[in-house]
């Protein structure tokens, strides 16, 4: 997460995140597993929206943008405890 956090905090500039670039030529193998929808239920929601088409993914993205904006204004009904 260092790279996306550094990218976001420095926007619109760039900073060195301290993470070495990924060299795909030096990788011996990549492995992939099926997604765990029980652990990541929002991923399942996104995949279902994808299967329904562009209108569903647009609506899902709009709902996310509205929720994030409300959260940032501290008006969201969604509360997350960071204990």
N, CA, C and O atoms as a MOPAC input file, in Angstrom:
PM7 MOZYME 1SCF
protein

 N      0.80600 1    -1.20100 1     0.00000 1
 C      0.00000 1     0.00000 1     0.00000 1
 C      0.85300 1     1.27000 1     0.00000 1
 O      0.31700 1     2.36700 1    -0.15400 1
 N      2.14900 1     1.14000 1     0.16800 1
 C      2.97900 1     2.34700 1     0.21500 1
 C      2.86700 1     3.16800 1    -1.06000 1
 O      2.76700 1     4.39400 1    -1.00900 1
 N      2.88500 1     2.49900 1    -2.19500 1
 C      2.87800 1     3.22100 1    -3.46400 1
 C      1.58500 1     4.00100 1    -3.66400 1
 O      1.65900 1     5.19600 1    -3.94800 1
 N      0.38800 1     3.39100 1    -3.53100 1
 C     -0.82400 1     4.18600 1    -3.73000 1
 C     -0.99600 1     5.29500 1    -2.69000 1
 O     -1.52200 1     6.36100 1    -3.00700 1
 N     -0.55800 1     5.05200 1    -1.45700 1
 C     -0.66100 1     6.09000 1    -0.43100 1
 C      0.26800 1     7.25400 1    -0.76700 1
 O     -0.13800 1     8.41300 1    -0.68700 1
 N      1.50900 1     6.95400 1    -1.14100 1
 C      2.45800 1     8.01000 1    -1.51100 1
 C      1.95500 1     8.77900 1    -2.72500 1
 O      2.06200 1    10.00400 1    -2.77800 1
 N      1.40900 1     8.06200 1    -3.69800 1
 C      0.88500 1     8.70100 1    -4.91000 1
 C     -0.24700 1     9.66900 1    -4.55100 1
 O     -0.29500 1    10.79200 1    -5.05300 1
 N     -1.15200 1     9.22300 1    -3.68200 1
 C     -2.29800 1    10.04300 1    -3.29900 1
 C     -1.87500 1    11.26000 1    -2.48700 1
 O     -2.35800 1    12.36700 1    -2.72500 1
 N     -0.98800 1    11.06100 1    -1.54400 1
 C     -0.58000 1    12.16900 1    -0.67800 1
 C      0.23900 1    13.22300 1    -1.41500 1
 O      0.22500 1    14.39200 1    -1.03000 1
 N      0.93900 1    12.83600 1    -2.44800 1
 C      1.80200 1    13.77200 1    -3.16500 1
 C      1.11600 1    14.42100 1    -4.36200 1
 O      1.66900 1    15.34100 1    -4.96400 1
 N     -0.07200 1    13.95800 1    -4.71200 1
 C     -0.75700 1    14.44700 1    -5.90900 1
 C     -0.80000 1    15.96300 1    -5.91200 1
 O     -1.13600 1    16.53600 1    -4.87600 1
 N     -0.49000 1    16.64600 1    -6.98100 1
 C     -0.23900 1    16.14200 1    -8.32600 1
 C      1.23200 1    15.84700 1    -8.58500 1
 O      1.60800 1    15.52000 1    -9.71100 1
 N      2.05000 1    15.95700 1    -7.57700 1
 C      3.47400 1    15.66500 1    -7.73400 1
 C      3.74000 1    14.18500 1    -7.49300 1
 O      2.83500 1    13.43600 1    -7.12600 1
 N      4.96800 1    13.77500 1    -7.70000 1
 C      5.37600 1    12.39000 1    -7.44900 1
 C      6.44100 1    12.37300 1    -6.37600 1
 O      7.28200 1    13.26900 1    -6.30900 1
 N      6.40400 1    11.34100 1    -5.52900 1
 C      7.44000 1    11.14200 1    -4.52300 1
 C      7.89900 1     9.69700 1    -4.59000 1
 O      7.19600 1     8.83000 1    -5.10900 1
 N      9.07200 1     9.45200 1    -4.06400 1
 C      9.59600 1     8.09400 1    -3.99900 1
 C      8.92800 1     7.39100 1    -2.82500 1
 O      9.05400 1     7.83000 1    -1.68200 1
 N      8.22200 1     6.30500 1    -3.10200 1
 C      7.51600 1     5.57600 1    -2.04100 1
 C      8.43800 1     4.64400 1    -1.27500 1
 O      8.05700 1     4.11500 1    -0.23100 1
 N      9.65100 1     4.43800 1    -1.78200 1
 C     10.57700 1     3.52600 1    -1.13000 1
 C     10.41200 1     2.08500 1    -1.57100 1
 O     11.11200 1     1.20100 1    -1.07700 1
 N      9.50600 1     1.84100 1    -2.48500 1
 C      9.25600 1     0.48200 1    -2.97500 1
 C      9.95800 1     0.31800 1    -4.32000 1
 O      9.85200 1     1.17800 1    -5.19500 1
 N     10.67200 1    -0.78800 1    -4.47600 1
 C     11.36400 1    -1.04300 1    -5.74000 1
 C     10.34600 1    -1.33800 1    -6.84200 1
 O      9.31900 1    -1.96400 1    -6.58200 1
 N     10.62400 1    -0.88900 1    -8.07400 1
 C      9.72500 1    -1.19200 1    -9.18800 1
 C      9.62900 1    -2.70500 1    -9.41800 1
 O     10.59900 1    -3.43500 1    -9.21500 1
 N      8.47100 1    -3.15200 1    -9.83700 1
 C      8.25800 1    -4.56800 1   -10.11900 1
 C      8.82500 1    -4.89200 1   -11.49700 1
 O      8.43600 1    -4.27900 1   -12.49100 1
 N      9.73200 1    -5.84200 1   -11.55400 1
 C     10.34400 1    -6.27100 1   -12.81200 1
 C      9.72800 1    -7.60400 1   -13.22000 1
 O     10.09900 1    -8.65200 1   -12.69200 1
 N      8.79100 1    -7.56200 1   -14.15500 1
 C      8.09300 1    -8.77400 1   -14.58300 1
 C      9.03500 1    -9.78300 1   -15.24300 1
 O      8.75400 1   -10.98100 1   -15.24200 1
 N     10.14400 1    -9.31100 1   -15.80100 1
 C     11.09300 1   -10.22600 1   -16.44600 1
 C     11.82300 1   -11.09900 1   -15.42800 1
 O     12.29500 1   -12.18300 1   -15.77100 1
 N     11.91800 1   -10.64300 1   -14.19200 1
 C     12.62100 1   -11.41000 1   -13.17000 1
 C     11.69900 1   -12.32900 1   -12.36500 1
 O     12.17100 1   -13.11200 1   -11.54100 1
 N     10.40400 1   -12.23700 1   -12.59800 1
 C      9.46800 1   -13.11300 1   -11.88800 1
 C      9.52600 1   -14.51100 1   -12.48700 1
 O      9.53900 1   -14.66600 1   -13.70900 1
 N      9.55900 1   -15.51500 1   -11.64400 1
 C      9.57700 1   -16.88600 1   -12.16500 1
 C      8.16900 1   -17.37800 1   -12.46000 1
 O      7.97300 1   -18.17800 1   -13.37400 1
 N      7.18000 1   -16.90600 1   -11.69100 1
 C      5.80200 1   -17.34800 1   -11.91900 1
 C      4.83900 1   -16.41500 1   -11.19800 1
 O      5.18200 1   -15.78300 1   -10.19900 1
 N      3.65400 1   -16.35000 1   -11.72200 1
 C      2.55300 1   -15.65700 1   -11.06500 1
 C      1.44400 1   -16.67500 1   -10.85200 1
 O      1.17600 1   -17.49700 1   -11.72800 1
 N      0.80500 1   -16.62600 1    -9.70400 1
 C     -0.32200 1   -17.52400 1    -9.45400 1
 C     -1.54600 1   -16.69300 1    -9.10100 1
 O     -1.44100 1   -15.63900 1    -8.47200 1
 N     -2.69400 1   -17.17800 1    -9.51100 1
 C     -3.94600 1   -16.48200 1    -9.26700 1
 C     -4.93000 1   -17.44200 1    -8.62100 1
 O     -4.93000 1   -18.63800 1    -8.91300 1
 N     -5.75400 1   -16.91800 1    -7.75700 1
 C     -6.77300 1   -17.72400 1    -7.08900 1
 C     -8.13300 1   -17.07600 1    -7.32100 1
 O     -8.23000 1   -15.88300 1    -7.60900 1
 N     -9.16700 1   -17.87900 1    -7.19200 1
 C    -10.52200 1   -17.35000 1    -7.31500 1
 C    -10.76400 1   -16.35700 1    -6.17600 1
 O    -10.27400 1   -16.56000 1    -5.06500 1
 N    -11.51000 1   -15.29400 1    -6.44200 1
 C    -11.75700 1   -14.31800 1    -5.38200 1
 C    -12.59500 1   -14.91000 1    -4.25200 1
 O    -13.46400 1   -15.75100 1    -4.48300 1
 N    -12.32600 1   -14.46400 1    -3.03900 1
 C    -13.07100 1   -14.89600 1    -1.86000 1
 C    -14.18500 1   -13.88100 1    -1.61200 1
 O    -13.97700 1   -12.86800 1    -0.94400 1
 N    -15.36900 1   -14.16300 1    -2.15600 1
 C    -16.47900 1   -13.22500 1    -2.05300 1
 C    -17.03200 1   -13.11800 1    -0.63400 1
 O    -17.66800 1   -12.11800 1    -0.29900 1
 N    -16.80400 1   -14.12200 1     0.20100 1
 C    -17.23000 1   -14.01900 1     1.60000 1
 C    -16.36400 1   -12.99900 1     2.33900 1
 O    -16.85400 1   -12.23900 1     3.17400 1
 N    -15.09200 1   -12.99500 1     2.02300 1
 C    -14.17100 1   -12.05300 1     2.66600 1
 C    -14.28500 1   -10.65600 1     2.06600 1
 O    -14.09300 1    -9.66100 1     2.76400 1
 N    -14.59900 1   -10.57900 1     0.76700 1
 C    -14.69100 1    -9.30200 1     0.06100 1
 C    -16.05600 1    -9.18200 1    -0.61000 1
 O    -16.14300 1    -9.29100 1    -1.83300 1
 N    -17.12800 1    -8.95900 1     0.16100 1
 C    -18.47600 1    -8.93100 1    -0.41000 1
 C    -18.68400 1    -7.80600 1    -1.42500 1
 O    -19.50000 1    -7.94800 1    -2.33600 1
 N    -17.97100 1    -6.70400 1    -1.28700 1
 C    -18.13000 1    -5.61400 1    -2.25200 1
 C    -17.57800 1    -5.99100 1    -3.62100 1
 O    -18.03400 1    -5.46800 1    -4.63800 1
 N    -16.61300 1    -6.88400 1    -3.65500 1
 C    -16.09700 1    -7.36500 1    -4.93500 1
 C    -17.18300 1    -8.14200 1    -5.66800 1
 O    -17.32800 1    -8.02600 1    -6.88500 1
 N    -17.94300 1    -8.93200 1    -4.91900 1
 C    -19.05800 1    -9.67300 1    -5.52800 1
 C    -20.08600 1    -8.69500 1    -6.09900 1
 O    -20.60600 1    -8.90400 1    -7.19500 1
 N    -20.37400 1    -7.64000 1    -5.35800 1
 C    -21.30800 1    -6.62300 1    -5.83200 1
 C    -20.80500 1    -5.98200 1    -7.12100 1
 O    -21.58100 1    -5.76800 1    -8.05300 1
 N    -19.51900 1    -5.67700 1    -7.17700 1
 C    -18.93200 1    -5.07600 1    -8.37700 1
 C    -18.98700 1    -6.03300 1    -9.56200 1
 O    -19.26900 1    -5.61500 1   -10.68500 1
 N    -18.72000 1    -7.31000 1    -9.32000 1
 C    -18.77400 1    -8.29400 1   -10.40900 1
 C    -20.20200 1    -8.45800 1   -10.92500 1
 O    -20.41500 1    -8.59200 1   -12.13000 1
 N    -21.17800 1    -8.44700 1   -10.01900 1
 C    -22.57700 1    -8.54100 1   -10.44100 1
 C    -22.97000 1    -7.31900 1   -11.26800 1
 O    -23.69000 1    -7.44700 1   -12.25800 1
 N    -22.50300 1    -6.14300 1   -10.87000 1
 C    -22.77800 1    -4.93400 1   -11.64100 1
 C    -22.13700 1    -5.02900 1   -13.01900 1
 O    -22.74500 1    -4.64200 1   -14.01700 1
 N    -20.91700 1    -5.54000 1   -13.07800 1
 C    -20.21600 1    -5.72000 1   -14.35200 1
 C    -21.00700 1    -6.62700 1   -15.28800 1
 O    -21.12000 1    -6.35300 1   -16.48300 1
 N    -21.55100 1    -7.70400 1   -14.73800 1
 C    -22.32000 1    -8.65100 1   -15.55100 1
 C    -23.60400 1    -8.01800 1   -16.08300 1
 O    -24.08700 1    -8.40000 1   -17.14900 1
 N    -24.16000 1    -7.05400 1   -15.34900 1
 C    -25.39800 1    -6.40300 1   -15.78100 1
 C    -25.15200 1    -5.34400 1   -16.84800 1
 O    -26.04300 1    -5.03700 1   -17.64100 1
 N    -23.95100 1    -4.78900 1   -16.86800 1
 C    -23.64300 1    -3.82400 1   -17.91200 1
 C    -23.24300 1    -2.45800 1   -17.39200 1
 O    -23.14800 1    -2.22600 1   -16.18700 1
 N    -23.01200 1    -1.56000 1   -18.34200 1
 C    -22.45500 1    -0.25000 1   -18.02900 1
 C    -23.34700 1     0.58200 1   -17.12000 1
 O    -22.83400 1     1.30300 1   -16.26400 1
 N    -24.65600 1     0.50700 1   -17.27400 1
 C    -25.54600 1     1.29800 1   -16.41800 1
 C    -25.38200 1     0.90200 1   -14.95200 1
 O    -25.37500 1     1.76200 1   -14.07100 1
 N    -25.25300 1    -0.38900 1   -14.69200 1
 C    -25.10200 1    -0.86700 1   -13.31100 1
 C    -23.75300 1    -0.45400 1   -12.72900 1
 O    -23.68300 1    -0.04700 1   -11.56900 1
 N    -22.68400 1    -0.55100 1   -13.51400 1
 C    -21.37300 1    -0.14800 1   -12.99100 1
 C    -21.31300 1     1.36500 1   -12.78300 1
 O    -20.67000 1     1.83800 1   -11.84500 1
 N    -21.97900 1     2.12000 1   -13.65200 1
 C    -22.03400 1     3.57200 1   -13.48300 1
 C    -22.79900 1     3.93000 1   -12.21500 1
 O    -22.37700 1     4.81000 1   -11.46600 1
 N    -23.91900 1     3.25500 1   -11.96800 1
 C    -24.70800 1     3.50200 1   -10.75700 1
 C    -23.91200 1     3.13100 1    -9.50700 1
 O    -23.94700 1     3.85200 1    -8.51000 1
 N    -23.19900 1     2.01400 1    -9.56100 1
 C    -22.38400 1     1.59200 1    -8.42000 1
 C    -21.29000 1     2.61500 1    -8.13900 1
 O    -21.04700 1     2.95900 1    -6.98200 1
 N    -20.63200 1     3.10100 1    -9.18000 1
 C    -19.58500 1     4.10300 1    -9.00100 1
 C    -20.16500 1     5.40400 1    -8.45800 1
 O    -19.56300 1     6.03200 1    -7.58700 1
 N    -21.32600 1     5.81500 1    -8.96300 1
 C    -21.96200 1     7.04200 1    -8.46900 1
 C    -22.32300 1     6.90900 1    -6.99500 1
 O    -22.12500 1     7.84500 1    -6.22000 1
 N    -22.84900 1     5.75400 1    -6.60500 1
 C    -23.17800 1     5.52000 1    -5.19300 1
 C    -21.92600 1     5.60100 1    -4.33200 1
 O    -21.96000 1     6.14700 1    -3.22900 1
 N    -20.82700 1     5.06200 1    -4.83300 1
 C    -19.56300 1     5.13500 1    -4.09900 1
 C    -19.09800 1     6.58000 1    -3.95100 1
 O    -18.68000 1     6.98600 1    -2.86700 1
 N    -19.16500 1     7.35600 1    -5.02500 1
 C    -18.73000 1     8.75400 1    -4.97500 1
 C    -19.57000 1     9.55200 1    -3.97900 1
 O    -19.02900 1    10.35600 1    -3.22000 1
 N    -20.87900 1     9.33800 1    -3.97600 1
 C    -21.77400 1    10.04900 1    -3.05900 1
 C    -21.48300 1     9.65700 1    -1.61500 1
 O    -21.46000 1    10.51000 1    -0.72800 1
 N    -21.26000 1     8.36600 1    -1.38100 1
 C    -20.96500 1     7.88900 1    -0.03100 1
 C    -19.64000 1     8.44200 1     0.47700 1
 O    -19.54600 1     8.86000 1     1.63100 1
 N    -18.62100 1     8.44700 1    -0.36600 1
 C    -17.31500 1     8.98600 1     0.03200 1
 C    -17.42700 1    10.47600 1     0.33400 1
 O    -16.87200 1    10.95000 1     1.32500 1
 N    -18.13800 1    11.21600 1    -0.50900 1
 C    -18.29800 1    12.65500 1    -0.27500 1
 C    -19.01300 1    12.91200 1     1.04900 1
 O    -18.61700 1    13.80100 1     1.80200 1
 N    -20.06200 1    12.14400 1     1.33700 1
 C    -20.78700 1    12.29600 1     2.60200 1
 C    -19.88700 1    11.94100 1     3.78300 1
 O    -19.90400 1    12.61700 1     4.81200 1
 N    -19.11100 1    10.88700 1     3.62800 1
 C    -18.19500 1    10.47900 1     4.69600 1
 C    -17.17800 1    11.57700 1     4.97200 1
 O    -16.89000 1    11.88800 1     6.12800 1
 N    -16.63600 1    12.16300 1     3.91000 1
 C    -15.64200 1    13.21700 1     4.07800 1
 C    -16.24400 1    14.47200 1     4.70500 1
 O    -15.54100 1    15.22800 1     5.37600 1
 N    -17.53100 1    14.69500 1     4.49300 1
 C    -18.22600 1    15.81100 1     5.13800 1
 C    -18.72100 1    15.42200 1     6.53000 1
 O    -19.36300 1    16.21800 1     7.21500 1
 N    -18.41500 1    14.19000 1     6.94000 1
 C    -18.82300 1    13.64400 1     8.23600 1
 C    -20.33900 1    13.56800 1     8.36600 1
 O    -20.88500 1    13.73700 1     9.45600 1
 N    -21.02100 1    13.31300 1     7.23900 1
 C    -22.47100 1    13.22000 1     7.25600 1
 C    -22.96200 1    11.84400 1     6.84400 1
 O    -24.16000 1    11.64500 1     6.64100 1
 N    -22.06500 1    10.91700 1     6.72200 1
 C    -22.45300 1     9.59000 1     6.25900 1
 C    -23.10700 1     8.80100 1     7.37900 1
 O    -22.69300 1     8.88400 1     8.53500 1
 N    -24.12800 1     8.03800 1     7.03000 1
 C    -24.74900 1     7.12600 1     7.99300 1
 C    -23.80300 1     5.97000 1     8.28900 1
 O    -23.94000 1     5.28200 1     9.30000 1
 N    -22.84700 1     5.76600 1     7.39700 1
 C    -21.86200 1     4.70300 1     7.57500 1
 C    -20.79400 1     5.17600 1     8.55300 1
 O    -20.12700 1     6.18400 1     8.31800 1
 N    -20.64100 1     4.45500 1     9.62800 1
 C    -19.62200 1     4.78300 1    10.61500 1
 C    -18.69400 1     3.59100 1    10.76700 1
 O    -19.14600 1     2.45500 1    10.90500 1
 N    -17.40700 1     3.85300 1    10.74100 1
 C    -16.41500 1     2.79400 1    10.86800 1
 C    -15.61500 1     3.04600 1    12.13800 1
 O    -15.07600 1     4.13600 1    12.33200 1
 N    -15.54000 1     2.05300 1    12.98900 1
 C    -14.78200 1     2.17000 1    14.22400 1
 C    -13.33900 1     1.76100 1    13.96800 1
 O    -13.08000 1     0.66200 1    13.47800 1
 N    -12.40500 1     2.63700 1    14.29700 1
 C    -10.98400 1     2.35900 1    14.09900 1
 C    -10.31200 1     2.18200 1    15.45500 1
 O     -9.47300 1     2.99200 1    15.84900 1
 N    -10.67700 1     1.13700 1    16.15600 1
 C    -10.10700 1     0.88300 1    17.48300 1
 C     -8.94600 1    -0.04300 1    17.39500 1
 O     -8.33900 1    -0.37100 1    18.41400 1

